[in-house]
Amino acid sequence: MDKFELKLDQAARAAWLSYVGGRTQDEIASQLGVSRPGVQRLLALARQEGLVKVHIDHPMANCMAMADALTSRFGLTFCDVVPSDTERSDNSSAYLALAGAERLLRYVDRSEPLTLSLGTGRAIRATVESLSRMERPQHRFVSLVGNVARDGSANRYDGVMVLADKTDAERFLLPAPVVAGSVEEKRALLAQPLVQAVTQVAMEAEAGFIGIGRIDPQATLFQDHFISEAELKELLEAGAVGELLGWPLSADGELVDCPITHRVTSLPLDMLENQALIGLAGGRDKGPAILAALRGGWLQGLITDEQAARYIIEQGA
C-alpha cells in the first residue's frame, strides 16, 4: 500500500469517527495519533476524494434538491420550494406565503426608494398579508393587472392596496378590467392618461411578484368573472394551459394568439423584460401553468411547493 492509499485509509477513519461516530476533532486526533489541524486536513481530503456522501433525512432536504434542479434547468436566479401540506386542500398556501414574504421583505425593507410591481392571485395576496407592518413611505407599489371585473366588482386578490397600507407607501392601481369587452374598448382604455401614467410607473419597477394562473374550469380568471365560460372554452381550444397577468400561455410557454389575447389590458410580458419577474404558485394542478411560464423564459425567480416542483421535474425534460 503506497503513502497516498495509507493517507486515504486514515482519512476514511477520520471521516467515519466524525460523521458516523460523532467524535470531536480532539477525540479523533487522540485516537489516530495526529494533531487537531491534521484531523481537519484528513476530513478535507475525505470530502475532496468523495469518501463522504451526505444524506439528510428531512423533507426540506428534498425541497432544496428540487429547487437546485429547477434553478439549473431553467436558468433562474433563484427557486424556493416549500414542503407540501397534505392536510390542507389549498396545497401549502401558508408555506408559500411565508416564503414569498421572506423574498418580498428583501425588497421592501430597503431604506432607498423602490418601485415594485405586483400581479394578483391568492398566493400574492397571502404573501402580502404575511408581511409585517413597517414604515416605508419612500416606496411605490404598482399593479400590473386590471383591478376590476366585467361586472364592476373589485379584484379581491389584488395585493397593492394591502402592501401600501402596511408600509404607508404610494400605491398605483390599473383602472381597467383584465380583459376588455372589445379591441376598441381596450384601445380606448389604454389611451386614457390615467392608465398611461400607471403604466409608466410599472415600467420603472425593479422587480415584480406575480401569480401563475391555470386555465381550466377552476381558473381564477373564470371563477372571479374576468372571463366568461365561452372565453374559457376559447382559451382551452387554442391550447392555453396557464396565464401570467392574464396573458395565456401554451404548454411550450408561447403566448397563445386568439381573440381574447387581443383584448388583455395588462402590461405585455415582453415590456417587463427589464424587471425581475418572480412567480408564486403551488400544487400539482398548477404544474402545467408553472412549467409553461418556465419554458417561455418569462420568470427570473420562482416560489413553489414540492408537489408542483415534482411535476415540473418529471415533465420538464
N, C-alpha and C positions, 0 to 999 in steps of 0.2 A: 504494500500500500504506500503510495507516494505522499509527499507532505501535504498536497492540496486535498487529497482524499481524507487524510487524517484531520485536516482543518474542517472539512465538511462534516465529518463524523462528530467532531466536537461542537460544531455549530448546531447540528441536529439535536444533540443532547441539551445544549443551552436553550434552544427553542422549545423543546418538549418540557423542560423544567419550568420555563417561563409561562408558556401559553396553555399547557395542559396541567402541569403540576402546581401552578400558581405560586412559584417561589419568587422571592425578591431577587434583585440583581446581586445583592450582598450574599444571599444564601447560595446562589448559583456560583458565584466567584469562589466561595469557600468549598463547595462540593467539587468543582472542576479544577481547583488549584490555580486560578488565574485572577488577575486584578479586576476591579469593577469596570474600568474602561475596556478591558479585554472582553468582558461579557457583552458589553454594548457592541463591540466590533463583531463578535460571533453572531449576535442576533441580527445585525445589519447584513452579514454575509448570508444568513439563513433566508432572509427576505429576498435578497438580491438573487440568490440561486433558485428561488421558487420552492424552497423547502416548506415554507409556511403557507398554508391555504386557510383563509379565514372564512368561516361560515357563521353568520349572525342569525340566531333563531328568533326573529321578531318580525311582525307584519311590516313595520316601517322599512326594514332592510329590502324587502321585495319591492316596495314602492320606490325606493331610491334607485334600485336597479332598473326598473321600468322607466323612471324619469331620465336616467342617464341614456338609456337606449333611444328614447324619443328625441332627446336633445341632439344626439349624434345623427340619427336617421333623418331628421327634418331641418337640421341647421338652426335650431332655436338658440336664443341667448340663454334661456333657462326653461326648465319644466319642473313644476311641483306636482307630485302625485300623492294624494292623501288616501288613507285607508277607506274602504267602503264599509258603511254601516249596514249590515244585513238585517238589523232590527227595524230599520226605517224604510218607508216606502219611497221617500224622496231622494234616496241614493246619496247619502253623505253631504247633504246641503250645508249642514252645520260645519263639517270639516272643511268643505270648500270655502265657505265664508271666512273662516278663521285664516286659512292660507291666503286667500285673496286680500284680507285686511292687512296681513303682515306685509305683503308686497305693496299694497296701496300706501301704507304708512311710510314706506321708504321715500315716496314722493311727497306726500302731504306734510311730513314732519320737517321739511326743509324750511329754513328761515328766508331764503331768497325767493322772490316772486315766481310763481309757477302757474302755467296754464295746462290743465289736464282735461282730456275728453272722456266721456263715458257713453256706452251704449245702454241697452236696457235688458231686462230679464230677471228671473228670480235670483240667480246667482249674483248678479250685480247689486241688486237691492239688498240682499242678505249680507254681502261683503261690506257695503257702506254702513249698514246698521250695526255691524260688528266692530266698527272703528270707534275708538274712544273720542270724546269731545276734546277739542283743542282750539286755541285762538290762532287762526292763520288768515287774517283779513287781506293779506297781500296776494293771495292766490285767486285764480279764476277757474271755475269748473263749467264745462260746456257740453251740451248734449249733441250726439251725432245722429240721433234718430228723432223723428217727429214724436211729439208727446200727446197727441190726441188721436182717437179712433174715428172711424167714419161717422159714428153716431154722436160725436162730440164729447164722449167720455174721456177722462184723463187716463194716461198710461200709468197704471198702478205700480209698475215695476221700474219706473224712472228713478235713478239714484242721484241726480244732480241736486235737486232741492234738499234732500236729506243730508247729503255731504256738505252742501253750502251752509245749511242750518247748524251743523255740528262744528263747523270751523269759522263761521262768520265771514265766509269768503263771498266773492261775487259769483253769481250764477247766471247762465245763459241757456235758455231753452229754445228748441227749434219749433216754432209755432206752425206745425203742419201735420197732416196725417202721414203715416208711414207710406201708404200707397194712395196716390191721388185718384180721383174718380175718372180722370181722363188725362191724356197727354197735354191738352190745352190747359187744364186746371193746374197741372204740375208746372208748366211754363209760367203761368200767372203767379203761382205761389213763390217760385224761385226768383222771380223778378222783383218781389217785394223788398224794399230797403231793409226792413227788419230781418228778414230771412238772410239777406246778403251780409248783414252785419254779424249775425250769429255764425254764419259760415266762415267769415274771416277770422273770428276768434278761434273756431275749431281748427282752422288751418295752422294756427300758431301753437297748438298743443305739442308738448314734448312727448307725451305718451297717451294711449287710450286703453281703457279697460272695457271690454265688450263681451256680451254673451254670445253663445253659439246656439242657434236655434235649429230644431229638427223640422222637417217638412213631412207631416203626416196628420191624421185627424187630431192628434194631441198637441200639435204645434201651437205655441203661444200666439203667433200671428193670427191663427184661425180662432182659437179659443177666446181671445180678447177682442175679436171683431175688427181686426185691422185688415183682414181679407175675408171674402165670402167663401161659401162652400164651393161655388163654381170656380173661383180663382184658385182655391186649394187644388181642385181637380186639375186645373190647367197646369199648375206647377208640377204636380206628380206626373202628368202625361209628358211634360217637357223634360223629365229626368232629374228634377231637383231633389236632393237628399238633405239639404241643410241651407241655412242662411246666416249671413253676417250683416247686421244693421238693416235687415230687410232685403238684402241683395241675395237672390237664390243661387246656389252653387250645385253643380253636377258632382258626381262621385269622384271625378278626377280634379275637382277644385276650380273648374272653369265657371265663369258667370253664365247662367242659363239665359239665352236670348228668347224671350217670349213677350207677349203684350204687357204682362204685369211689370216686367223689368223696366219698361219704358215709362212707368208711372211711379217708380220708387222715388221718394223725395230725399232720402238720406244722402249724406255726402258719398260720392263714388269712392269705392275702395282704393282705386289707383291714385286718388288725390291725397290719400293718407299715408303714402309710402315714406314720408319724412318723419313720421312719428311711430314709435314702437307700439304696435297693437298687441295687447295681452288678452287672450281668450280665456273665459271661465265657463266650464261646463263639465258635468259628470253624469255617470250612469251609462250602462251598456246601450240603452236606447238612443243616447246622444252620440254613440260611437261613429256611425256613418257621417254625421254632420261635422264632427271634430276632425275626422280623417280627411274629409273633403277640404276643410279650411287649411289643414297642414299641407296637403298635396298641392294646393293652389299657391302656397307660399305667402299667405296673407298675414300670418301671425309671426311675431318675434318671440313671444312668450306664451306659455300655456299652464293653466292651473286646472287639474282634472283629478279624477279618482281612479282607483285601481281597476274597477270594472271597465271603464271606458279605455284606460290605458292598455289593458289586456286585449281588448277588442282591436284596438289600433295596431298593436304589435302583431297580432295574429293575421290581420287583413292587409296591413300596410306594406308588405314586401313588394 
